[in-house]
Amino acid sequence: MKERFLAELRALGPVLVDEPLSRHTTIGIGGPAGAYFAARSEEQLRGALRAARGHGVPVFVLGAGSNVLVRDGGIRGLVIENATDRVEGPEPNGAGFKVRAASGVSFAALARRLSFAGYSGLEWACGIPGTLGGAAVYNAGAYGRSLVDVLKRVRLVDADNGVVEMRPEELSLSYRTSAFTTGALQDRVVLSVDLALDKGDPNDLRARVRELDARRLAAQPRGRNSGSMFRNPAEHPAWWLIDQVDLRGHRIGNAQISHQHTNFFLNLGGARATDVLALMDLARSRVRERFGIELANEVATVGEP
Ligand SMILES: Cc1cc2nc3c(=O)[nH]c(=O)nc-3n(C[C@H](O)[C@H](O)[C@H](O)COP(=O)(O)OP(=O)(O)OC[C@H]3O[C@@H](n4cnc5c(N)ncnc54)[C@H](O)[C@@H]3O)c2cc1C
């Protein structure tokens, strides 16, 4: 890593060298980052991006690490953890309310806080780990709803380090994909999102959140994981396909397909990315052979082997 680049970055805040990314992903897996910088404000986020791009250093923006599998060789270049946390609103906007939240804000925490305060529209998101930036990239959703239902606008950093605003129609948001994952916006960084909410009854909203919490608790395994590994194909849910090919509880190294939910893969302690990738390959090939269906990754696989 170039010293001049590191010095520029250190002027913005503390920098960690060779930081294990296993400390920053929900599944607890991932090799080291060449340099690791936690951006606590939009200025720091944009400054770190500008520094890396100016020095030709590859950049990876990490949210809460709840939808990534970082390979064991880690990520060369700079990893910016998005720890931005500014929230503006809710403020009246037409018939409803508007909230502008930094992309580093926890989606679940924001949804929970607003629901409990009597703003409706985000109850379904109260159990989705990850940041709002990650939610925009994946159009995160649950129980038949997704971010696009409440999204009004995103602000993002473009390839020239300028800030542009985009409407949801420009982001190609669909089931766990967007122009950020597959299209023209792949190197863009989401800075903030504007959400549209309505006024609701706090008691009703609290009851709804409790009900969804109970459903999630019953359905999802404890232990370290990255949520759903595969997207659900149109024909059948991924968990059902994986169950049908007898992989419930299957283990490779210290990675295991959950007994409770077969689209969740667990790190039993010290699992490597190669173990998880081998489990994913096994599930994919068995499902292909038996059903002729190709399982597509929901989790983003990044870094060096
Ligand atoms: C237990 C569990 C339950 C889950 N349940 C659900 C669920 O019900 N519904 C659902 O949709 N998902 C679910 N997920 C998956 C995950 O929470 C979501 O995909 C989440 O939106 C990812 O956000 P993140 O901040 O963790 O992203 P990360 O995992 O940190 O990053 C994922 C990708 O997004 C990119 N990215 C992150 N932030 C930005 C940004 N600001 N700008 C540009 N790119 C960015 C990263 O570079 C990376 O490529 C679950 C995960 C877990 C562990």
The ligand as an SDF file (V2000), in Angstrom:
LIG
                    3D

 53 58  0  0  0  0  0  0  0  0999 V2000
  -29.7260  -13.1120    9.7110 C   0  0  0  0  0  0  0  0  0  0  0  0
  -29.9170  -12.3860    8.4160 C   0  0  0  0  0  0  0  0  0  0  0  0
  -31.1990  -12.1540    7.9380 C   0  0  0  0  0  0  0  0  0  0  0  0
  -31.4100  -11.4840    6.7260 C   0  0  0  0  0  0  0  0  0  0  0  0
  -32.6880  -11.2530    6.3070 N   0  0  0  0  0  0  0  0  0  0  0  0
  -32.8960  -10.5640    5.1720 C   0  0  0  0  0  0  0  0  0  0  0  0
  -34.2320  -10.2800    4.7220 C   0  0  0  0  0  0  0  0  0  0  0  0
  -35.2200  -10.6290    5.3600 O   0  0  0  0  0  0  0  0  0  0  0  0
  -34.3790   -9.6010    3.5550 N   0  0  0  0  0  0  0  0  0  0  0  0
  -33.3100   -9.1680    2.8220 C   0  0  0  0  0  0  0  0  0  0  0  0
  -33.5140   -8.5250    1.7730 O   0  0  0  0  0  0  0  0  0  0  0  0
  -32.0470   -9.4180    3.2150 N   0  0  0  0  0  0  0  0  0  0  0  0
  -31.8010  -10.0950    4.3630 C   0  0  0  0  0  0  0  0  0  0  0  0
  -30.5200  -10.3490    4.7600 N   0  0  0  0  0  0  0  0  0  0  0  0
  -29.3860   -9.9350    3.9080 C   0  0  0  0  0  0  0  0  0  0  0  0
  -28.8170   -8.5430    4.2350 C   0  0  0  0  0  0  0  0  0  0  0  0
  -29.1810   -8.1360    5.5180 O   0  0  0  0  0  0  0  0  0  0  0  0
  -29.2670   -7.5000    3.2220 C   0  0  0  0  0  0  0  0  0  0  0  0
  -28.8880   -7.8490    1.9100 O   0  0  0  0  0  0  0  0  0  0  0  0
  -28.6660   -6.1180    3.5460 C   0  0  0  0  0  0  0  0  0  0  0  0
  -29.3710   -5.1490    2.7900 O   0  0  0  0  0  0  0  0  0  0  0  0
  -27.1740   -6.0030    3.2570 C   0  0  0  0  0  0  0  0  0  0  0  0
  -26.7150   -4.7730    3.7950 O   0  0  0  0  0  0  0  0  0  0  0  0
  -25.2200   -4.6130    4.3690 P   0  0  0  0  0  0  0  0  0  0  0  0
  -25.0730   -3.2120    4.8240 O   0  0  0  0  0  0  0  0  0  0  0  0
  -24.9330   -5.6530    5.3780 O   0  0  0  0  0  0  0  0  0  0  0  0
  -24.3770   -4.8630    3.0460 O   0  0  0  0  0  0  0  0  0  0  0  0
  -22.9260   -5.5730    2.9730 P   0  0  0  0  0  0  0  0  0  0  0  0
  -23.0870   -7.0290    3.2030 O   0  0  0  0  0  0  0  0  0  0  0  0
  -21.9620   -4.8420    3.8310 O   0  0  0  0  0  0  0  0  0  0  0  0
  -22.5710   -5.3060    1.4490 O   0  0  0  0  0  0  0  0  0  0  0  0
  -23.2480   -6.0150    0.4440 C   0  0  0  0  0  0  0  0  0  0  0  0
  -22.9040   -5.3980   -0.9220 C   0  0  0  0  0  0  0  0  0  0  0  0
  -23.4800   -4.1010   -1.0000 O   0  0  0  0  0  0  0  0  0  0  0  0
  -22.4800   -3.1410   -1.2990 C   0  0  0  0  0  0  0  0  0  0  0  0
  -22.7780   -1.9080   -0.5530 N   0  0  0  0  0  0  0  0  0  0  0  0
  -23.0170   -1.7950    0.7730 C   0  0  0  0  0  0  0  0  0  0  0  0
  -23.2490   -0.5090    1.0840 N   0  0  0  0  0  0  0  0  0  0  0  0
  -23.1490    0.2080   -0.0620 C   0  0  0  0  0  0  0  0  0  0  0  0
  -23.2740    1.6010   -0.3930 C   0  0  0  0  0  0  0  0  0  0  0  0
  -23.5380    2.5400    0.5460 N   0  0  0  0  0  0  0  0  0  0  0  0
  -23.1160    1.9800   -1.6810 N   0  0  0  0  0  0  0  0  0  0  0  0
  -22.8440    1.0460   -2.6410 C   0  0  0  0  0  0  0  0  0  0  0  0
  -22.6920   -0.2680   -2.3950 N   0  0  0  0  0  0  0  0  0  0  0  0
  -22.8480   -0.6910   -1.1180 C   0  0  0  0  0  0  0  0  0  0  0  0
  -21.1780   -3.7750   -0.8490 C   0  0  0  0  0  0  0  0  0  0  0  0
  -20.0710   -3.2170   -1.5510 O   0  0  0  0  0  0  0  0  0  0  0  0
  -21.4160   -5.2390   -1.1660 C   0  0  0  0  0  0  0  0  0  0  0  0
  -21.1480   -5.5030   -2.5190 O   0  0  0  0  0  0  0  0  0  0  0  0
  -30.2890  -11.0150    5.9780 C   0  0  0  0  0  0  0  0  0  0  0  0
  -28.9840  -11.2350    6.4620 C   0  0  0  0  0  0  0  0  0  0  0  0
  -28.8040  -11.8960    7.6720 C   0  0  0  0  0  0  0  0  0  0  0  0
  -27.3990  -12.0870    8.1820 C   0  0  0  0  0  0  0  0  0  0  0  0
  1  2  1  0
  2  3  1  0
  2 52  2  0
  3  4  2  0
  4  5  1  0
  4 50  1  0
  5  6  2  0
  6  7  1  0
  6 13  1  0
  7  8  2  0
  7  9  1  0
  9 10  1  0
 10 11  2  0
 10 12  1  0
 12 13  2  0
 13 14  1  0
 14 15  1  0
 14 50  1  0
 15 16  1  0
 16 17  1  0
 16 18  1  0
 18 19  1  0
 18 20  1  0
 20 21  1  0
 20 22  1  0
 22 23  1  0
 23 24  1  0
 24 25  2  0
 24 26  1  0
 24 27  1  0
 27 28  1  0
 28 29  2  0
 28 30  1  0
 28 31  1  0
 31 32  1  0
 32 33  1  0
 33 34  1  0
 33 48  1  0
 34 35  1  0
 35 36  1  0
 35 46  1  0
 36 37  1  0
 36 45  1  0
 37 38  2  0
 38 39  1  0
 39 40  1  0
 39 45  2  0
 40 41  1  0
 40 42  2  0
 42 43  1  0
 43 44  2  0
 44 45  1  0
 46 47  1  0
 46 48  1  0
 48 49  1  0
 50 51  2  0
 51 52  1  0
 52 53  1  0
M  END
$$$$
